[in-house]
Amino acid sequence: MKRTTLSLLCISTLALSAVAQETKPDNSAKNERDRSSETKTSGDQSNSSEDTKTTADIRRAIVKDSSLTMAAKNVKVITAGGIVTLRGPVNSAEEKIKIEQLASAAAGGAKIDNQLEIKESH
């Protein structure tokens, strides 16, 4: 009985391991892109009171909107020099547009650079 249980456990572990290896995403291209100085990351957020207020206002507007998915609510909002950069994956073109509209309304005239990406459906 112990051998059978141990054998089943080993087979299950190997099977799960194989499945896990097949579903690993390859983010190499995105990681390389994010190392580029041309791509804004959270480290580029300005510490000026105006820029941090703009980012906070946009973040509040996004989180408050109940029509957005959790993926959309987790996008990066980076404000530096009065320019707001939106980055990250969203589930649909509608969410991409909605987030840009919310950002524009909350940003008080700041320029919006919408770099949001629509997730590929598998």
ROGU-875369 format. One line per 10 residues: number of its first residue (from 1); for each residue x, y, z of N, C-alpha, C, O, CB. Coordinates in Angstrom, 2 decimals. Glycine has a CB too. Example, Ala and Ser with C-alpha at 12.3 -4.5 7.8 and 13.67 -1.06 7.14 Angstrom:
<pts>
1> 13.19,-5.69,7.80,12.30,-4.50,7.80,13.20,-3.30,7.80,14.24,-3.32,8.46,11.31,-4.47,9.05; 12.85,-2.25,7.08,13.67,-1.06,7.14,12.90,0.03,7.87,13.41,1.14,8.04,14.08,-0.60,5.72
</pts>
This chain:
<pts>
1> 0.83,-1.20,0.00,0.00,0.00,0.00,0.87,1.26,0.00,0.58,2.23,-0.70,-0.94,0.00,1.22; 1.96,1.23,0.81,2.85,2.38,0.87,3.55,2.60,-0.47,3.73,3.74,-0.90,3.90,2.20,1.99; 3.93,1.51,-1.13,4.59,1.61,-2.44,3.64,2.20,-3.48,4.05,3.04,-4.29,5.09,0.23,-2.90; 2.41,1.77,-3.46,1.43,2.27,-4.42,1.21,3.77,-4.20,1.18,4.54,-5.16,0.09,1.50,-4.29; 1.06,4.15,-2.96,0.85,5.56,-2.63,2.06,6.39,-3.03,1.91,7.47,-3.61,0.56,5.73,-1.14; 3.25,5.90,-2.72,4.47,6.60,-3.07,4.62,6.70,-4.59,5.03,7.75,-5.10,5.69,5.90,-2.46; 4.30,5.65,-5.30,4.39,5.65,-6.76,3.42,6.67,-7.36,3.79,7.43,-8.25,4.09,4.25,-7.33; 2.18,6.68,-6.86,1.19,7.64,-7.35,1.62,9.08,-7.07,1.42,9.98,-7.89,-0.17,7.37,-6.72; 2.19,9.28,-5.90,2.66,10.61,-5.53,3.78,11.07,-6.47,3.78,12.21,-6.93,3.14,10.63,-4.07; 4.72,10.18,-6.76,5.82,10.50,-7.67,5.31,10.81,-9.08,5.74,11.78,-9.70,6.83,9.35,-7.71
11> 4.41,9.99,-9.57,3.85,10.20,-10.91,3.09,11.52,-10.97,3.21,12.27,-11.94,2.92,9.04,-11.30; 2.31,11.80,-9.94,1.57,13.06,-9.89,2.51,14.26,-9.88,2.27,15.25,-10.57,0.66,13.10,-8.65; 3.57,14.17,-9.11,4.54,15.26,-9.03,5.20,15.49,-10.38,5.35,16.64,-10.81,5.60,14.95,-7.98; 5.58,14.42,-11.05,6.19,14.55,-12.37,5.22,15.15,-13.39,5.60,15.99,-14.20,6.69,13.19,-12.86; 3.98,14.71,-13.33,2.97,15.23,-14.26,2.73,16.72,-14.02,2.67,17.50,-14.98,1.65,14.45,-14.10; 2.60,17.13,-12.77,2.40,18.54,-12.45,3.62,19.36,-12.85,3.49,20.49,-13.33,2.10,18.73,-10.96; 4.77,18.81,-12.65,6.01,19.49,-13.03,6.05,19.72,-14.53,6.43,20.80,-14.98,7.23,18.67,-12.58; 5.65,18.74,-15.31,5.64,18.87,-16.76,4.64,19.93,-17.21,4.93,20.72,-18.11,5.30,17.52,-17.42; 3.47,19.94,-16.59,2.45,20.93,-16.94,2.94,22.33,-16.58,2.77,23.27,-17.35,1.12,20.62,-16.21; 3.55,22.47,-15.41,4.04,23.77,-14.97,5.11,24.30,-15.91,5.15,25.50,-16.18,4.59,23.68,-13.54
21> 5.96,23.44,-16.41,7.00,23.88,-17.33,6.42,24.34,-18.66,6.97,25.25,-19.27,8.00,22.75,-17.56; 5.35,23.75,-19.10,4.74,24.12,-20.37,4.07,25.49,-20.31,3.99,26.17,-21.33,3.74,23.08,-20.79; 3.60,25.91,-19.16,2.83,27.13,-19.06,3.63,28.34,-18.59,3.06,29.41,-18.36,1.69,26.92,-18.14; 4.95,28.18,-18.44,5.75,29.32,-18.00,5.79,30.37,-19.11,6.11,30.06,-20.25,7.18,28.86,-17.62; 5.48,31.62,-18.75,5.54,32.66,-19.77,6.99,33.05,-20.04,7.84,32.97,-19.15,4.74,33.89,-19.34; 7.27,33.46,-21.24,8.59,33.95,-21.58,8.50,35.47,-21.67,8.03,36.03,-22.65,9.10,33.33,-22.93; 8.96,36.12,-20.63,8.89,37.59,-20.55,10.21,38.24,-20.92,10.44,39.41,-20.61,8.49,38.02,-19.15; 11.09,37.50,-21.57,12.42,38.02,-21.89,12.35,39.34,-22.67,13.07,40.29,-22.34,13.21,36.99,-22.70; 11.51,39.39,-23.67,11.42,40.61,-24.49,10.94,41.80,-23.67,11.46,42.90,-23.80,10.49,40.38,-25.69; 9.94,41.58,-22.82,9.43,42.67,-21.99,10.46,43.10,-20.96,10.61,44.30,-20.70,8.13,42.25,-21.29
31> 11.18,42.13,-20.37,12.21,42.49,-19.40,13.31,43.31,-20.05,13.80,44.28,-19.47,12.79,41.24,-18.76; 13.70,42.91,-21.25,14.72,43.66,-21.99,14.23,45.07,-22.30,14.98,46.04,-22.15,15.09,42.92,-23.30; 12.98,45.18,-22.72,12.39,46.48,-23.03,12.38,47.38,-21.79,12.67,48.57,-21.89,10.95,46.29,-23.57; 12.05,46.81,-20.64,11.95,47.61,-19.42,13.32,48.08,-18.92,13.38,49.04,-18.15,11.26,46.81,-18.34; 14.40,47.43,-19.33,15.73,47.88,-18.95,16.17,49.08,-19.78,17.10,49.79,-19.41,16.74,46.75,-19.11; 15.50,49.31,-20.88,15.83,50.41,-21.76,15.49,51.73,-21.07,14.49,51.83,-20.36,15.07,50.28,-23.11; 16.32,52.73,-21.29,16.05,54.04,-20.68,14.88,54.75,-21.35,14.39,55.75,-20.83,17.30,54.93,-20.75; 14.43,54.23,-22.49,13.31,54.83,-23.21,11.96,54.44,-22.62,10.95,55.10,-22.89,13.36,54.44,-24.66; 11.93,53.38,-21.82,10.68,52.88,-21.26,10.53,53.35,-19.82,11.44,53.19,-19.01,10.62,51.33,-21.33; 9.39,53.94,-19.52,9.13,54.42,-18.16,8.79,53.25,-17.24,8.02,52.36,-17.60,7.98,55.45,-18.15
41> 9.37,53.28,-16.05,9.04,52.31,-15.00,8.70,53.09,-13.74,8.83,54.31,-13.71,10.23,51.31,-14.75; 8.26,52.39,-12.71,7.87,53.07,-11.47,9.02,53.89,-10.87,8.78,54.85,-10.14,7.37,52.05,-10.44; 10.25,53.52,-11.17,11.40,54.29,-10.69,11.50,55.66,-11.32,12.23,56.52,-10.81,12.66,53.53,-10.95; 10.79,55.88,-12.40,10.81,57.18,-13.07,9.77,58.16,-12.53,9.72,59.31,-12.97,10.58,56.99,-14.55; 8.96,57.72,-11.58,7.95,58.59,-10.98,8.64,59.77,-10.31,9.56,59.60,-9.51,7.09,57.82,-9.95; 8.19,60.97,-10.64,8.74,62.19,-10.07,8.28,62.33,-8.61,7.20,61.87,-8.24,8.31,63.42,-10.89; 9.11,62.96,-7.81,8.76,63.21,-6.41,8.18,64.60,-6.20,7.91,64.99,-5.06,9.98,63.04,-5.53; 7.98,65.34,-7.27,7.39,66.68,-7.10,5.97,66.52,-6.59,5.28,65.55,-6.93,7.42,67.49,-8.44; 5.53,67.46,-5.78,4.20,67.35,-5.19,3.10,67.34,-6.25,2.10,66.65,-6.10,3.96,68.50,-4.21; 3.29,68.10,-7.33,2.29,68.14,-8.39,2.18,66.79,-9.11,1.08,66.31,-9.37,2.63,69.25,-9.40
51> 3.34,66.19,-9.42,3.33,64.90,-10.13,2.80,63.77,-9.25,2.06,62.92,-9.73,4.75,64.57,-10.61; 3.17,63.76,-7.98,2.65,62.69,-7.10,1.16,62.85,-6.88,0.44,61.86,-6.77,3.39,62.71,-5.75; 0.68,64.10,-6.80,-0.77,64.33,-6.66,-1.50,63.84,-7.91,-2.55,63.21,-7.81,-1.07,65.83,-6.42; -0.95,64.14,-9.09,-1.57,63.69,-10.35,-1.66,62.17,-10.38,-2.71,61.61,-10.70,-0.76,64.20,-11.56; -0.56,61.49,-10.05,-0.54,60.02,-10.03,-1.57,59.48,-9.05,-2.31,58.55,-9.37,0.86,59.50,-9.67; -1.62,60.06,-7.85,-2.57,59.61,-6.83,-4.02,59.82,-7.28,-4.87,58.96,-7.05,-2.31,60.34,-5.51; -4.29,60.95,-7.90,-5.65,61.23,-8.38,-6.08,60.23,-9.45,-7.21,59.75,-9.45,-5.74,62.67,-8.93; -5.16,59.93,-10.37,-5.47,58.97,-11.42,-5.67,57.58,-10.82,-6.62,56.88,-11.18,-4.35,58.94,-12.48; -4.79,57.19,-9.93,-4.90,55.86,-9.29,-6.25,55.73,-8.57,-6.91,54.70,-8.69,-3.73,55.64,-8.28; -6.66,56.76,-7.84,-7.95,56.72,-7.14,-9.11,56.56,-8.13,-10.03,55.79,-7.88,-8.16,58.00,-6.31
61> -9.05,57.28,-9.24,-10.11,57.20,-10.25,-10.19,55.80,-10.85,-11.28,55.27,-11.07,-9.89,58.24,-11.36; -9.04,55.20,-11.11,-9.01,53.85,-11.69,-9.55,52.82,-10.71,-10.39,52.00,-11.06,-7.58,53.48,-12.11; -9.07,52.88,-9.48,-9.50,51.90,-8.46,-10.98,52.05,-8.14,-11.66,51.06,-7.86,-8.67,52.06,-7.18; -11.49,53.27,-8.17,-12.89,53.54,-7.84,-13.86,53.01,-8.90,-15.02,52.73,-8.60,-13.10,55.02,-7.67; -13.39,52.86,-10.14,-14.27,52.45,-11.25,-14.56,50.95,-11.17,-13.67,50.13,-11.41,-13.63,52.79,-12.61; -15.78,50.60,-10.83,-16.15,49.19,-10.64,-16.26,48.40,-11.94,-16.36,47.18,-11.91,-17.45,49.11,-9.89; -16.26,49.09,-13.08,-16.36,48.38,-14.35,-15.03,47.78,-14.81,-15.00,46.96,-15.72,-16.89,49.32,-15.42; -13.94,48.20,-14.18,-12.61,47.73,-14.57,-12.24,46.43,-13.86,-12.61,46.21,-12.71,-11.57,48.80,-14.27; -11.51,45.58,-14.57,-11.05,44.32,-13.98,-9.84,44.60,-13.08,-9.30,45.70,-13.07,-10.68,43.29,-15.09; -9.44,43.57,-12.32,-8.29,43.71,-11.44,-7.03,43.99,-12.25,-6.17,44.75,-11.81,-8.11,42.46,-10.57
71> -6.90,43.37,-13.42,-5.73,43.63,-14.28,-5.66,45.12,-14.63,-4.59,45.72,-14.58,-5.80,42.78,-15.57; -6.79,45.70,-14.98,-6.83,47.11,-15.34,-6.51,48.00,-14.14,-5.85,49.04,-14.29,-8.20,47.48,-15.90; -6.95,47.61,-12.98,-6.70,48.41,-11.78,-5.24,48.35,-11.34,-4.80,49.15,-10.52,-7.59,47.93,-10.64; -4.48,47.39,-11.88,-3.08,47.23,-11.51,-2.10,47.83,-12.51,-0.90,47.56,-12.43,-2.77,45.79,-11.33; -2.58,48.62,-13.46,-1.67,49.22,-14.43,-0.74,50.21,-13.73,-1.05,50.73,-12.66,-2.47,49.92,-15.55; 0.39,50.46,-14.36,1.35,51.43,-13.82,0.93,52.83,-14.26,0.59,53.06,-15.42,2.80,51.11,-14.30; 0.96,53.75,-13.31,0.71,55.17,-13.59,1.96,55.91,-13.14,2.28,55.93,-11.95,-0.59,55.70,-12.85; 2.67,56.51,-14.09,3.93,57.17,-13.80,3.82,58.61,-14.30,3.55,58.85,-15.47,5.14,56.43,-14.48; 4.04,59.57,-13.40,3.97,60.97,-13.79,5.33,61.61,-13.55,5.88,61.53,-12.44,2.86,61.72,-13.01; 5.87,62.24,-14.56,7.14,62.94,-14.45,7.11,64.14,-15.38,6.82,64.02,-16.56,8.35,62.01,-14.80
81> 7.40,65.30,-14.83,7.42,66.51,-15.64,6.07,66.85,-16.25,6.02,67.46,-17.32,8.43,66.38,-16.72; 4.99,66.47,-15.59,3.66,66.77,-16.09,3.18,65.83,-17.19,2.12,66.05,-17.76,3.62,68.17,-16.60; 3.94,64.79,-17.48,3.54,63.80,-18.48,3.21,62.50,-17.76,4.02,61.97,-16.99,4.68,63.57,-19.56; 2.00,61.99,-18.01,1.53,60.76,-17.38,1.72,59.61,-18.36,1.26,59.66,-19.50,0.02,60.88,-16.95; 2.42,58.57,-17.90,2.60,57.36,-18.71,1.78,56.25,-18.10,1.88,55.98,-16.90,4.11,56.96,-18.81; 0.96,55.62,-18.91,0.14,54.47,-18.49,0.76,53.23,-19.11,0.93,53.17,-20.33,-1.38,54.64,-18.91; 1.10,52.22,-18.28,1.72,51.00,-18.79,1.12,49.79,-18.10,0.68,49.86,-16.96,3.24,51.03,-18.58; 1.13,48.67,-18.84,0.68,47.41,-18.27,-0.38,46.76,-19.12,-0.87,47.35,-20.09,0.17,47.62,-16.87; -0.74,45.53,-18.75,-1.74,44.80,-19.53,-3.16,45.10,-19.07,-3.43,45.25,-17.88,-1.48,43.31,-19.43; -4.07,45.17,-20.03,-5.51,45.26,-19.76,-6.20,44.17,-20.57,-5.61,43.62,-21.50,-6.08,46.70,-20.11
91> -7.42,43.86,-20.23,-8.12,42.74,-20.86,-8.79,43.09,-22.19,-9.11,42.19,-22.97,-9.14,42.20,-19.93; -9.02,44.37,-22.45,-9.76,44.71,-23.67,-9.43,46.13,-24.12,-8.87,46.93,-23.38,-11.27,44.57,-23.43; -9.80,46.41,-25.36,-9.63,47.76,-25.90,-10.49,48.75,-25.12,-10.11,49.91,-24.93,-10.00,47.79,-27.41; -11.65,48.29,-24.67,-12.54,49.16,-23.89,-11.87,49.61,-22.60,-11.96,50.78,-22.21,-13.86,48.43,-23.58; -11.19,48.67,-21.93,-10.50,49.04,-20.68,-9.37,50.03,-20.97,-9.15,50.97,-20.21,-9.94,47.78,-19.98; -8.66,49.81,-22.06,-7.57,50.72,-22.44,-8.10,52.13,-22.63,-7.51,53.09,-22.13,-6.87,50.23,-23.73; -9.21,52.26,-23.34,-9.83,53.56,-23.59,-10.35,54.17,-22.29,-10.15,55.35,-22.02,-10.97,53.43,-24.61; -11.01,53.35,-21.48,-11.60,53.82,-20.22,-10.52,54.37,-19.28,-10.71,55.42,-18.66,-12.37,52.68,-19.53; -9.40,53.66,-19.17,-8.33,54.12,-18.29,-7.75,55.44,-18.79,-7.46,56.33,-17.99,-7.22,53.05,-18.18; -7.58,55.56,-20.09,-7.06,56.83,-20.63,-8.04,57.97,-20.35,-7.62,59.07,-20.02,-6.81,56.70,-22.16
101> -9.34,57.70,-20.48,-10.35,58.73,-20.18,-10.31,59.14,-18.71,-10.36,60.32,-18.39,-11.76,58.21,-20.54; -10.21,58.13,-17.82,-10.12,58.43,-16.39,-8.86,59.24,-16.07,-8.90,60.19,-15.29,-10.13,57.12,-15.56; -7.75,58.85,-16.69,-6.49,59.56,-16.46,-6.58,61.00,-16.95,-6.14,61.92,-16.27,-5.33,58.84,-17.16; -7.16,61.20,-18.13,-7.30,62.55,-18.68,-8.15,63.43,-17.78,-7.83,64.59,-17.54,-7.91,62.50,-20.08; -9.25,62.86,-17.29,-10.14,63.63,-16.42,-9.48,63.98,-15.09,-9.69,65.07,-14.56,-11.42,62.84,-16.16; -8.68,63.06,-14.55,-8.07,63.27,-13.24,-6.74,64.03,-13.31,-6.28,64.56,-12.30,-7.85,61.95,-12.56; -6.13,64.10,-14.49,-4.79,64.66,-14.62,-4.74,66.18,-14.71,-3.67,66.77,-14.65,-4.12,64.08,-15.81; -5.88,66.79,-14.86,-5.90,68.25,-14.91,-5.11,68.84,-16.06,-4.37,69.81,-15.87,-5.37,68.79,-13.63; -5.24,68.28,-17.24,-4.60,68.84,-18.42,-3.21,68.29,-18.73,-2.60,68.70,-19.71,-4.49,70.30,-18.27; -2.71,67.36,-17.91,-1.40,66.77,-18.20,-1.48,65.92,-19.47,-2.53,65.39,-19.80,-0.91,65.91,-17.00
111> -0.37,65.81,-20.17,-0.30,64.98,-21.37,-0.33,63.50,-20.95,0.34,63.12,-19.99,0.99,65.30,-22.21; -1.10,62.68,-21.66,-1.22,61.25,-21.35,-0.51,60.45,-22.44,-0.80,60.61,-23.63,-2.72,60.82,-21.24; 0.42,59.61,-22.03,1.12,58.69,-22.94,0.59,57.29,-22.64,1.04,56.64,-21.70,2.71,58.78,-22.78; -0.36,56.84,-23.45,-1.03,55.56,-23.20,-0.24,54.42,-23.86,-0.30,54.23,-25.07,-2.49,55.59,-23.74; 0.50,53.67,-23.03,1.26,52.53,-23.50,0.64,51.21,-23.03,1.31,50.18,-23.00,2.71,52.63,-23.02; -0.64,51.25,-22.66,-1.31,50.04,-22.19,-1.36,49.00,-23.30,-1.50,49.33,-24.47,-2.74,50.37,-21.69; -1.24,47.74,-22.91,-1.25,46.64,-23.86,-2.47,45.76,-23.60,-2.79,45.46,-22.45,0.05,45.82,-23.76; -3.13,45.36,-24.65,-4.27,44.45,-24.52,-3.73,43.03,-24.45,-2.98,42.60,-25.32,-5.28,44.61,-25.71; -4.13,42.30,-23.39,-3.68,40.93,-23.21,-4.12,40.07,-24.38,-5.22,40.22,-24.91,-4.22,40.35,-21.89; -3.25,39.16,-24.76,-3.61,38.20,-25.79,-4.49,37.13,-25.15,-4.17,36.65,-24.06,-2.34,37.57,-26.45
121> -5.56,36.74,-25.81,-6.40,35.67,-25.27,-5.86,34.35,-25.79,-5.52,34.22,-26.96,-7.91,35.85,-25.65; -5.79,33.36,-24.89,-5.24,32.06,-25.25,-6.33,31.06,-25.48,-6.04,29.90,-25.80,-4.30,31.55,-24.19
</pts>
